[in-house]
Amino acid sequence: MRRDVTASLSLEAAGPARLVLAVAVADDRAAEERLAVTQDGEPLDVAELADQHGTRLHSVDVVAGRIEVRYAARVDDRAEPPVVDEIDRVRYLRPSRYCESDTLAPVAAAEFEGLEGADLLAAVSSWVGTHLAYDGTSTDPTGGAAATLLSRRGVCRDFAHLVVALLRARDVPARVVAVYAPGLDPMDFHAVAEALVDGRWLAVDATTLAPRSTLVRIATGRDAADTAFLTTIGEAVELVDMEVTATADALPEDDVRAPVAIR
């Protein structure tokens, strides 16, 4: 399966700052790839940093002015299934900033008691998908899964956070994955959950907005704090404009009950 992805960011820095980008395809597995960062038309030096689970961050120092980020990649094949590390069985059961599994434990117990494995994944995905409305105007970037449940609306990261929190509350290791998502409409960076079941990391997307088999991994972590496409250190940096594209040579049907690994 061939997938082509791009990301273009226009930023305005108020002063000296460091940008840390998470826009590159994970695991350095792109058949072709280009990343360019310029400021006021001049190219900047970019350093690659290796993070967990194949995440590749790119760091660049800027001064006051306009910055342009351009990334493009082609992925021709499917990756190997994600590796299961024993420490992940601990790390991804703990509550985290945006996935308050301890707070939501009573909800998870009341709704999903007696379910496990694939049945639990399907039930949580369906429950979140039917209890939340997808609303791009309502999300709070500092709110977590508990706030999302109360508001009953959000964007993909909110759906993923609630799925992860509910699964962790039922003792299933779960994490958030930032992806390129062919078929997504409206097109953007996308976030899904990933759960460890029967020794495999399986994708769970309660939004059902894109086929899981076409997803291309960018970053993986506890929640959005680990997977943001842009982190800034120093002076204020404003996101002026952003465009993301992701296409595949085929968009298969997605049976939400079928186990799918992000490949």
Summary of the structure (lengths in Angstrom):
residues: 263
radius of gyration: 18.2
end to end distance: 10.3
largest distance: 59.3
contacts: 906
relative contact order: 0.23
helix: 23%
strand: 36%
